[in-house]
Amino acid sequence: MDAIQMVDLKKQYQKIKGDVDKAVLDVLASSAFINGKPVQDFSSNLAKYWGVKHVIPCANGTDALQIAMMALDLQPGDEVITPSFTYIATTEVVALLKLKPVFVDVDPETFCIDPQEIEKAITPNTKAIVPVHLYGHAAPMEEILAIAEKHNLFVIEDTAQAMGAEYKFSDGRIAKAGSLGTIGCTSFFPSKNLGCYGDGGAIATNDDSLAEKLRMIANHGQKVRYYHDMIGCNSRLDTIQAAILDIKLRHLDEYNKARTDAADYYDESFKDIPQITVPFRAPYTRHAFHQYTLKLEGVDRDGLSQYLATKGIPSMIYYPVPSHRQKAFENFGGASFDLPVTDWLTSRVISLPMHTELWKDQQDFIIEEVKNFINGL
Ligand SMILES: *Cc1c(COP(=O)(O)O)cnc(C)c1O
């Protein structure tokens, strides 16, 4: 059995090495390292895949969120509703832009922002909601979009962990996570469902004028070179990364299927263990399984993680400290937020190895060792 990785990028690369190597060499030969043709090609292919009119590539997922918030003309002090149970990037950009993060609790089943808690947190200063499709499970967008419409709020979807996840509306319409709100943001960090070989990100919207503005902000606020109409930033997707992503995009559905197959196998193996709750799958979504995250009850979670490590099995806690309890958010009233579900999850979740190259013998070993620990063997 090969060594078990949390994410196995090497084996995935080996399978597409011929195509990737050629694409990278082509970029080197063209020497169009910035804004080369692959950047436009990938952007339009991604727009097709994502089901959106415009895709604006950028340097990383954090920039995508920042540029989205800049483009919506949010003013210092405006309130942005966000989960605390997420990666720091989601909440960090809110603070960076001097907006006010309003942390709300998540649903214990979906791990995503709880629409009822959003309603309670809305004030006259609320301007936007940032749902995060955490671990690849879509947030309850239909309810979130209805709240946003009622209160005239923007919706910025953090789709960094859910590229390819689908959302089914009650009228049967199916669309991709990240294509549903005002703006969708994603990351191509190597370990994400659609990952490049460095940093990368993208922003999606169906709004023409917003697309133009997003594009300008990502490019120093200019449309015509050296004429700067607004304050922007410098956030580009490298041509080499775009060329790699264009190849990997063709495999994304098959990658997500491999993740789902691995999740199915874990689910089946853990279903009779009372201390384990396997990831919930809401009927409205097709999960992208960026992570496979268990909830444990009556198990020493950190002890399990350490035990697995001694057996050569990596595991991760996403996330040990939620945003509102981070030192960085002390000055934003972080600790004043009362988020019992978030705190509860923080001490009970554990993510097991999940990627496209996970083999049955590896999973059998992981499952057996998890059971051994729980049964005190
Ligand atoms: C990875 C991630 C980001 C940030 O993406 P980067 O490309 O690393 O900047 C934002 N939000 C979530 C939920 C993420 O998982």
The ligand as an SDF file (V2000), in Angstrom:
LIG
                    3D

 15 15  0  0  0  0  0  0  0  0999 V2000
   -8.9940   28.2070    0.1080 C   0  0  0  0  0  0  0  0  0  0  0  0
  -10.0880   29.0740    0.5620 C   0  0  0  0  0  0  0  0  0  0  0  0
  -10.1000   30.4620    0.3140 C   0  0  0  0  0  0  0  0  0  0  0  0
   -8.9150   31.2240   -0.2090 C   0  0  0  0  0  0  0  0  0  0  0  0
   -8.3190   30.7850   -1.3210 O   0  0  0  0  0  0  0  0  0  0  0  0
   -6.7660   31.1380   -1.6280 P   0  0  0  0  0  0  0  0  0  0  0  0
   -6.6370   30.8140   -3.0620 O   0  0  0  0  0  0  0  0  0  0  0  0
   -5.9460   30.2770   -0.7340 O   0  0  0  0  0  0  0  0  0  0  0  0
   -6.5720   32.5800   -1.3600 O   0  0  0  0  0  0  0  0  0  0  0  0
  -11.2190   31.1690    0.6720 C   0  0  0  0  0  0  0  0  0  0  0  0
  -12.2670   30.5840    1.2770 N   0  0  0  0  0  0  0  0  0  0  0  0
  -12.2790   29.2680    1.5590 C   0  0  0  0  0  0  0  0  0  0  0  0
  -13.4860   28.6910    2.2020 C   0  0  0  0  0  0  0  0  0  0  0  0
  -11.1950   28.4650    1.2190 C   0  0  0  0  0  0  0  0  0  0  0  0
  -11.2170   27.1720    1.5280 O   0  0  0  0  0  0  0  0  0  0  0  0
  1  2  1  0
  2  3  1  0
  2 14  2  0
  3  4  1  0
  3 10  2  0
  4  5  1  0
  5  6  1  0
  6  7  2  0
  6  8  1  0
  6  9  1  0
 10 11  1  0
 11 12  2  0
 12 13  1  0
 12 14  1  0
 14 15  1  0
M  END
$$$$
